[in-house]
Amino acid sequence: MASAEKTPDSSPAEHGGTPAPLSPITLTISEIGVQKTFAKGTIIVRQGDLPDNFYVIRQGRVKVFRLSPEGIRTDLTELGAGAYFGELAIVTGQPRTASVEAAEDTVLTEISREEFDKLLDDNPPLARQIIKQLTEWLVGADKRLEKETVHQVRIREVSWFDFVLIGGLSIIFALIFNFYNDNQIPLIQGWGRAETVKEIALQEALAKYKAGELIVIDARKDSFFQQKHIKGAENFQVVFFDLMAPMFQFRLEQRQATPETPMLIVGGTLSRRFDLDLAHALKDLGYENVMVLAGDYTAWEKAFPVEEKPPKPPMPMHFGIAGLLEWIPVAIFVLILIPPVRRSPYLAIFCRLLLGVIFIQFALSKIMRPAVFALNVVEYQMMPAWGVNLWALILPWAELVAGLFLILGIRTRTAAIFIGGMNVIFIVGLVNAILHQYPINCGCVGEVGEPVNWWKVLKNTGMLLMAVQIYFYDRLFVLDRGGFIWRERKI
């Protein structure tokens, strides 16, 4: 709120100050204009308003600041008693380039445009002083612009160190945690295993099958087995072998199998994980004559007589708040179409928090059960054998570290690149699984997850767009080379 009175009726002495000798210019100013009092926090002039008045500070302090279209406040300077403002807009006739706010209870002399023009005509020294002040402001503005430009460039930089930091932390944490984890897995499946599994050619295996000389055992999960399997094959799911080994032995005894009976293990993938793991497990139980197909591990689908059923998606498994939050990125498709919203740093911080929560929750369960997640990776049938366990160990920690970095505002652009890259990989895996009609869950939370479908692809695409938005427009609460940046950035 402002109160006004004619200036000649008031002097500094009336506000508790000691009168000082007044210069001719000060005496001239004191004879014109209106004295106004503004309470702390009052906006005296607003950025973009048309200029009508020039102001001289008699008592108190004011803050000069600018607001960007996104609402980010940049403090420019602070002025005290004896200073003035508003002359630039009065001289140029352009809308005000900044807002002025009372930093405390402030007394000003408000001079109209006409009075200001007459004041300059009658007082050349004042005109020279204002020109000097404008020059100093222009020089200072250039320096501030340079400083801000350098600062923004540093914020937007993505260096190799940032990638090494996130990737290195993920690898170190993965290796250390796996070493002490009761559910630890080898870095590469089968490393150090001296015993090998016998391989048999497709035609030889087919001949023995037709002659009834071998038992076919399918090592895949039940959903794959039900979709397509060799006629007469037993389904021993390797994922449940430790739990159901006695039941598997009983079923073999029912088929009059002995330790010497030839057994063909099928169901291999690119990583040869299911068939080889089950073959080794059966050999550990004393069944020595186990074999896997040599060469093309999927050739049995065309050579052997098979039983098929239409693809049936697995039952959906709900996984809490993260599953509900996954639907929010779908709305990002609409928001991205609105330019002011698309460029908003507030949307960026929302995306950071949302992606951080989603990826941290997904990471935690996979970190605790890496063997289960490794089998989820195998089901996508895209990873070679040497990479499955490494991927299962490191990826969850990369999700966790990148998610934490997004929430805390540390290297957010690099974290967004990691999150976006992981989403690209997920989308490729999902599309591949859909096109091949794999009856699998996404494996987002270890052994549970949603069925792989186009809705899941849409969700991950939304999260990819969120990562892109963070990369380009994140500005708020960022801990980077320049320190924390919040809404009011002081330059």
Buried (B, 14 or more C-beta within 10 A) or exposed (E): EBEEEEBEEBBBEEBEEEEEEEEEBBEBBBEBBBBBBBEEEBEBBEBEEEBBBBBBBBBBBBBBBBBEEBEBBBBBBEBEBEBBBBBBBBBEEEEBBBBBBBBBBBBBBBBBBEBBBBBBEEBEEBBEBBEEBBEEBEEEEEEBEEEEEEBBEEBEEEEEEBBEBBBEBBBEBBEEBBEEBEEEBBBEBBEEEEEEBEEBEBEEBBEBBEEEEBBBBBBBBBBBBBBBBBEEBBBBBBBEBEEBBEEBBEBBEEEEBEEEBBBBBBBBBBBBBBBBBBBBBBBEBEBEBBBBBBEEBBBBBEBBEEEEEEEEBBEBBEBEEBBEBBEBBBEBEEBBEEEEBBBBBBBBBBBBBBBBBBBBBBBBBBBBBBBBBBBBBBBBBBBEBBBBBBBBBBBBBBBBBBBBBBBBBBBBBBBBBBBBBBBBBBBBBBBBBBEEBBBBBBBBBBBBBBBBBEEBBBBBBBBBBBBBBBBEBBBBBBBBEEEEBEBEBEB
